[in-house]
Each structure stands twice: as structure tokens, then as C-alpha cells.
Amino acid sequence: MNAPPPDLPAPDTPPPYVPPKVWQGNRANGGRFANINRPTAGATHERELPQGRHPLQLYSLATPNGVKVTVMLEELLALGHAGAEYDAWPVRINDGEQFGSGFVAVNPNSKIPALLDRSTTPAVRVFESGAILLYLAEKFGGALLPPQGDARRAECLSWLFWQMGAAPYLGGGFGHFYVYAPQKIEYAIDRYAMEVKRQLDVLDRRLATSAYLAGDDYTIADIAVWPWYGALAKGLLYDAGEFLAVHEYRHLQRWTDTIAQRPAVQRGRRVNRTWGQPASQLHERHDASDFDTRTQDKLAVGR
Ligand SMILES: N[C@@H](CCC(=O)N[C@@H](CS)C(=O)NCC(=O)O)C(=O)O
């Protein structure tokens, strides 16, 4: 068979996309989250949020962004801050629950996690996981945050904000094009794989000279970075461990393993988790005893 002449595209090459003058959107683009993605903000339906008995109400899901906050709350409780007791409610983002009026009132950006602190009047809403970590650290006497005026605080906040800026390249960039996009686009996968490898190297070099990101102590910077880059380092995100050769980042591996052993981390990972092993799923958390009695495996026995 003759090869096509060099100036014609191969038969299975889609025609090049020419953007129109004004973007219209194409809801049937086949992407994984096409049913919840939309170009406008605000509520799509009326729905009140549930409220429990504790001052802190968390509306979340056990994605990397959600896990940051449940780990933080479990760490605060482990440090003896009884005021950090919380009710955690799952928000099923694949079903569009983040667009309910109650949720939008707590987070106008319609993304988990969102926190409502009812210990003050009026109640305080906090959204964006980094802001929630900082809010909780300050609320509980500077827990897991180096003191004001100490150079380690600047280092901690630098890594905290690094995570906020970096992770969208990992999730929205690499993860999206490597796993979720309807077609594998070499240009996009290459671009974001390169950036994610660079980020892994940034972390690895820092952790070669420092036990934790801000120095000798575990802080909110580690709590923010671990759910994303620790999971990636263990091949748990996007099934991309081999593709990104994550085993090469050995200081990152050491840090990831150390943090994974913390009991508060092991508890926090299970809160608002609605997939995976039944024993790893605690859909709602209202009390410390729920870890022993209300995971999905335990509830199944009682049914
Ligand atoms: N920068 C935000 C990102 C939050 C975020 O992207 N949350 C995702 C889940 S991990 C979400 O709620 N997605 C639902 C949507 O985009 O509609 C944060 O750190 O809190």
C-alpha cells in the first residue's frame, strides 16, 4: 500500500482545531468531568447543608485536597486540642453537590473542602485548603506552624503556597491529559509530565537536606503537600508511578513513608472517603469512635 503524500494528513488525524472568535463551549467533549464542568459560578439548586453538634463543620471528600484538612483536624485532636472536634460531611462532587445553595454559601468557588466554624458569632466560613490549614493552625495557638518572626515560618508558608500553585499542574494538567482527556495528546502529556517531574525534583532536593519541608518539624506545609505528591510518589495517583519513574526520588520516598506512619494521617485519609476498600471508607465523621464503628465494613455487618 502506498503511503499518503507527505503534504496530506494521515487518514486518522483529526482536523486541526481553529478556535472561533468567541468561545461557545462544547458539553459533549467526552472529557471525564464534562457533566459537572460549566463556565459559570453560583448555585444550580437549593439545598441546605447538614449540621452536626460540633463547632467545626467540614464539607469535603477524601480527594488530596480534602485529605489535607481531615489530617490537620486529626493532628490537632492528637495534640490535645479538644476544640478541634468536628463533623465531616461528604460532598459528592461527581453528582454536583458542590453546586447546592448551602455549599455555595460556604464556598463560592464550589469546590471541596469547605469549613464552617460556628464557635464564633457570626460563624466563619473558610474555603481553599491552604487557607483552611492556616486558619486552623492559627485558631489552635499556632499548632503545626512555626512561630511568627521565625525564619521557619516563612519557609513553611513558602512550601504551603508552593503546593497551591504547583498541584493544578499535576491534577488539572498532567492527570487530566494522562488519564481523563478523551484522547491522548502527546504534546499535552509531554508538557505536563516534564513539569511534574520538575516538581518532584524540587521536593526531592529540598528533602535531601531537610527532614520535613519547613525544617526539622512536621508542619502544615507537609500536610498540604503529602496528599498530592506522597500519593504520586507511591504510584497511587493516575497510575503514573512507572511512567514518571517516581522511585528515583528517594528523599521524597523517605518523607512520604515517614508521614504515612502517623496515626492522625491514617485516620484523616479515611474520612469522607466514598470509594476503595470498605474498611478505608468513613463516609461521615462525628466522633473519634466512628473510626472503630462506622467504616463501611462495620456498617455492612450491622445491616
Ligand atoms: N485550590 C482548591 C482546589 C479544590 C479542588 O479542586 N477541589 C476539587 C476536588 S479535589 C473539587 O471540589 N472539584 C469539584 C469541581 O471542580 O466541580 C483547594 O486547595 O481547596
The ligand as an SDF file (V2000), in Angstrom:
LIG
                    3D

 20 19  0  0  0  0  0  0  0  0999 V2000
   -7.4590   25.1420   45.3050 N   0  0  0  0  0  0  0  0  0  0  0  0
   -8.5400   24.3960   45.8430 C   0  0  0  0  0  0  0  0  0  0  0  0
   -8.8390   23.2290   44.9480 C   0  0  0  0  0  0  0  0  0  0  0  0
  -10.0620   22.4580   45.4060 C   0  0  0  0  0  0  0  0  0  0  0  0
  -10.4940   21.4510   44.3530 C   0  0  0  0  0  0  0  0  0  0  0  0
  -10.0650   21.4830   43.1930 O   0  0  0  0  0  0  0  0  0  0  0  0
  -11.4010   20.5480   44.7510 N   0  0  0  0  0  0  0  0  0  0  0  0
  -11.9220   19.5690   43.8280 C   0  0  0  0  0  0  0  0  0  0  0  0
  -11.7740   18.1610   44.3860 C   0  0  0  0  0  0  0  0  0  0  0  0
  -10.0960   17.7620   44.7040 S   0  0  0  0  0  0  0  0  0  0  0  0
  -13.4030   19.8080   43.5950 C   0  0  0  0  0  0  0  0  0  0  0  0
  -14.1260   20.0930   44.5100 O   0  0  0  0  0  0  0  0  0  0  0  0
  -13.8640   19.6760   42.3470 N   0  0  0  0  0  0  0  0  0  0  0  0
  -15.2330   19.8250   42.0170 C   0  0  0  0  0  0  0  0  0  0  0  0
  -15.4400   20.7220   40.8240 C   0  0  0  0  0  0  0  0  0  0  0  0
  -14.4470   21.1820   40.2550 O   0  0  0  0  0  0  0  0  0  0  0  0
  -16.6090   20.9540   40.4670 O   0  0  0  0  0  0  0  0  0  0  0  0
   -8.1860   23.9250   47.2650 C   0  0  0  0  0  0  0  0  0  0  0  0
   -6.9900   23.6900   47.5030 O   0  0  0  0  0  0  0  0  0  0  0  0
   -9.0680   23.8310   48.1290 O   0  0  0  0  0  0  0  0  0  0  0  0
  1  2  1  0
  2  3  1  0
  2 18  1  0
  3  4  1  0
  4  5  1  0
  5  6  2  0
  5  7  1  0
  7  8  1  0
  8  9  1  0
  8 11  1  0
  9 10  1  0
 11 12  2  0
 11 13  1  0
 13 14  1  0
 14 15  1  0
 15 16  2  0
 15 17  1  0
 18 19  2  0
 18 20  1  0
M  END
$$$$
